[in-house]
Amino acid sequence: MVESVIDSVVINHFLRKSSPRGKRKSQKELVPLVAIENAFKKRRLLVVVDKPRGIISEWEQTCGVEGVKQLVIKWTDLSGFRLVQPAGLPAHAAKKLRKLGFNDVIDKLIVRCALRNGVHTTIVSIDSDFWDPSNPHRVGYANTPVAAFLRKSFGLTVQITSTFLASLRAA
């Protein structure tokens, strides 16, 4: 079972790839959402979100209310969500993350939800803040400061979209 917290930038890419733009999309272009929905149906994936819906609210702000509303309804129907009360971020971790340039409130909420859900939880993001806030070209590298800190301190794994989708196929 894959359990993941998904960043709004990733959700935005999923929704953009699935929206019609004047012509019918091929099945290949719909692969990310199809793969996620198939993983829900096979009980191989849960998307972790906070009970107060802060993450979903961020998805709506980033991607548009209507598209996210439809996505949430579909994923809810497929029993795709795990709702958690976000954990507190330990003071030493908050201080270290601040030093690394990890300051966004929603990004911290994503980490807090992953912490509450447990060490097996992955964070799916292509936002440089989860990798190296000072260098946007280092997205996806496991040894970047934020990803390495989260892994070493809490056992949390940060993944880019393609790695996440590959993990669904392997699960």
C-alpha positions, 0 to 999 in steps of 0.5 A: 500500500502506497500512502502519499501526501500530494503537493498542489503543483503535482495535482495541477499537472494531473488536472492539466493533463486530463482537461480537454483542450479542443481535442480528445485526449489520448489514453496515454495523456490521461495516464497519471489520473488513470493510474491513481484511480486504478491504484485506488480501485485495487486498494494500493493507494491512499492520499493523505490529507488533513481533516480541516481540508487545508491541503484540499483548499490549497489544491483549489487555490492552485488548480481551480475549485471546479476541477479539484471538487470533481477530483475530490468527489471521484477519489472519495467515491473510490475510498482514496483518502485518509484523513489525519489530524496534522502532527505538531512539528518538533521545535528542532525540526521547525528550526532546521527547516527554517534554516534550510529555507523551508518556510511555506505554511502549506508545505509544513502542513504537508510534512505534518500530515505525513508525520501523523500518518507515519514513516511509510508515508511519501510526499509527492512534490516537484516544488523545489522547497521540498528538495533545495529551496535555494536551487530550483534545478535540484528537484528530484535529488534525494541528497538535497537538504530538505529531502535528506533532512526529512528522510534522516530525521523522520523516515519520510520519503520525498518523491517526484511525480514519475517516481510516485507513479512508478511506485503505484505500478510496483505496489 
